[in-house]
Amino acid sequence: MATAGCLTGLFESSPENVTLSEPDDQLTDSEHLAYPAYGEEFPAFSLPAATSDVTIDTGELDRAAVVTTFFASCPAECGILLNQLAGVQGLTADRNVADAVYFLPITFDPERDDADHLSDNAEMIGVDREIGNWHYLRPETPDEAENVIAGELGVEFERTEESDRMESYDFNHIVVTWLVNPDGVTERAYRGEQVDRQRVADDIETLAEEYELVNR
């Protein structure tokens, strides 16, 4: 159902520790959503990066972070989303704020998404690996993926063998991408795979300036 009109004033009170203004496309107060949204603390968890020798602790970020969930075999929405985010990565490099942000896609399919599979994915969607700010996070087991993605992030997903688009292997899931500030607070929860590259890059640039993350 489409809605019209300005949503400014939807939030009962202005949250603390946020830089961006209230989002005009969030259709309910953050506390009523299953996942972290504007002004809420982002969950703290630690996961290894599959294609680089680092471990990311979301509770100890030293810059902004763009976080989402996906599986690399996804034939549609995940690829579209990650391609859009790779485009955002390129825009941050063009604007000299690439060092102000991490890109952290988390797979909920660790059984298939090993380092080789994710390296191929990075090449396919156009990630610039030389920038060094894109890290595929891979839970060690399906149970850990469930604990982090469904338990901590509130994003339910379900593996299914009944699919019109993949033979005997698919996931039902929603698509959410978060922008988290260096204080660990959610600035944005963008819905859907067609994220606006310019909008996300603008939001990152605003955080980079506010937190003085540029030219560190």
C-alpha positions in Angstrom: 0.0 0.0 0.0 1.5 3.4 -1.0 1.5 6.3 1.4 1.9 9.9 0.8 2.9 12.9 2.8 5.7 13.9 5.1 6.5 11.6 8.0 8.6 14.2 9.9 7.4 14.2 13.5 6.7 10.5 13.5 9.2 9.9 16.2 7.9 10.7 19.7 11.3 12.2 20.7 14.6 13.0 19.0 17.1 10.2 19.7 20.5 10.9 21.0 23.8 10.4 19.4 22.6 10.7 15.8 23.8 13.0 13.1 21.2 12.6 10.3 17.7 14.0 10.5 14.7 11.8 10.9 14.2 9.6 7.9 11.1 10.5 5.8 10.6 6.9 4.6 10.5 5.0 7.8 6.8 4.2 8.2 6.8 3.5 12.0 8.7 4.4 15.1 11.9 2.5 15.4 10.9 0.6 18.5 8.1 -1.0 16.6 10.4 -2.6 14.0 11.9 -6.0 14.4 15.4 -4.8 13.4 17.5 -1.8 14.5 16.4 1.4 13.1 16.9 5.2 13.4 18.4 6.2 16.7 18.7 2.7 18.1 21.9 1.1 19.3 23.3 -1.3 16.8 23.9 -4.8 18.2 27.5 -5.7 19.1 28.9 -8.9 17.7 32.2 -10.1 16.3 32.6 -12.0 13.0 35.6 -13.0 10.8 36.0 -11.6 7.3 36.0 -14.4 4.8 38.3 -12.8 2.2 40.7 -10.8 4.4 42.6 -11.6 7.6 40.5 -9.4 9.9 37.8 -9.8 12.5 35.2 -7.1 12.8 33.6 -6.2 16.1 30.6 -4.0 15.5 30.8 -2.8 19.1 34.3 -1.3 18.5 33.9 0.5 15.2 36.3 3.4 14.5 34.3 4.7 11.5 30.8 4.4 10.0 29.6 1.1 8.7 27.2 0.0 6.0 25.9 -3.4 7.1 23.6 -5.8 5.3 22.8 -9.6 5.0 22.8 -11.7 1.9 23.7 -15.0 0.3 25.9 -15.0 -2.7 24.0 -17.6 -4.7 20.9 -15.4 -4.6 19.7 -15.0 -8.2 18.0 -11.6 -7.8 17.7 -9.2 -4.9 21.1 -9.8 -3.1 23.1 -9.3 -6.3 21.2 -6.1 -7.1 21.7 -4.8 -3.5 25.4 -5.6 -3.4 26.0 -4.1 -6.8 24.3 -0.9 -5.6 26.5 -0.9 -2.5 29.7 -1.5 -4.6 28.6 1.7 -6.5 28.3 3.5 -3.1 31.8 2.3 -2.3 33.0 3.9 -5.6 31.3 7.2 -4.8 32.9 7.3 -1.4 36.3 6.9 -3.1 35.4 9.7 -5.5 34.5 11.9 -2.6 37.6 11.0 -0.6 35.6 9.5 2.3 36.3 5.8 1.6 38.4 5.7 4.8 35.4 6.9 6.8 33.3 3.7 6.3 33.3 0.0 6.3 31.1 -2.1 4.0 30.1 -5.3 5.9 27.8 -7.7 4.1 27.0 -10.7 6.3 26.2 -14.0 4.7 23.5 -16.2 6.1 24.7 -19.1 3.9 28.2 -20.0 5.4 27.9 -23.5 4.0 28.3 -22.3 0.5 29.8 -18.8 0.9 33.4 -19.7 1.4 36.3 -17.4 0.6 36.5 -18.4 -3.0 32.8 -18.0 -3.6 32.8 -14.6 -2.0 35.9 -13.5 -3.9 34.1 -14.4 -7.1 31.1 -12.4 -5.9 33.2 -9.3 -5.2 34.6 -9.5 -8.7 31.1 -9.9 -10.2 29.5 -7.0 -8.5 32.5 -4.6 -8.9 33.9 -4.3 -5.4 37.2 -2.3 -5.4 39.3 -4.6 -3.1 42.3 -2.3 -3.1 40.4 0.3 -1.1 40.4 -2.2 1.8 37.1 -1.2 3.4 34.8 -4.0 2.1 34.7 -7.1 4.3 32.4 -10.1 3.7 31.5 -11.3 7.2 31.0 -15.1 7.5 29.6 -16.8 10.5 31.3 -20.1 11.1 28.1 -22.2 11.1 24.5 -21.9 10.1 23.6 -21.8 13.8 25.9 -18.8 14.3 24.3 -17.1 11.3 20.9 -17.7 12.8 22.1 -16.2 16.2 23.6 -13.1 14.7 21.3 -12.3 11.8 17.9 -13.4 13.2 18.8 -13.2 16.9 20.8 -10.0 17.0 19.7 -8.1 13.9 16.1 -9.2 13.8 16.2 -10.3 10.2 14.4 -13.6 9.8 15.5 -15.9 7.0 14.6 -19.4 6.1 16.2 -21.9 3.8 13.8 -23.6 1.5 13.9 -26.4 -1.1 10.7 -25.1 -2.8 11.7 -22.3 -5.1 10.6 -21.1 -8.5 14.0 -19.5 -9.2 16.6 -22.0 -7.8 16.5 -25.8 -7.8 16.1 -27.2 -4.3 18.1 -24.3 -2.7 16.9 -20.9 -1.8 16.3 -18.5 1.1 13.3 -16.5 2.0 14.4 -13.3 3.6 13.8 -9.5 3.8 16.3 -7.0 2.6 17.6 -4.3 5.1 20.8 -2.3 4.9 22.0 -0.3 7.9 24.2 2.8 8.2 25.8 2.8 11.7 27.7 5.7 13.1 31.1 5.4 14.9 29.2 5.5 18.2 27.4 2.3 17.3 24.0 4.0 16.7 21.8 3.3 13.7 21.5 6.3 11.5 19.5 4.6 8.7 17.8 1.3 7.9 17.3 1.3 4.2 14.7 -1.2 2.9 14.8 -3.1 -0.3 17.6 -3.9 -2.8 17.3 -0.8 -4.9 19.1 1.5 -2.4 19.8 5.0 -3.7 23.6 5.1 -4.2 23.7 8.9 -4.1 21.6 9.1 -0.9 23.7 6.5 0.9 26.9 8.2 -0.2 25.6 11.6 0.9 24.7 10.1 4.3 28.2 8.6 4.7 29.8 11.9 3.7 27.7 13.7 6.4 28.9 11.3 9.0 32.5 11.6 7.9 32.3 15.4 8.3 30.5 15.3 11.6 33.0 12.8 13.1 36.0 14.3 11.4 36.8 11.1 9.7 38.1 12.7 6.5 41.8 12.9 5.9 42.7 11.1 9.2 
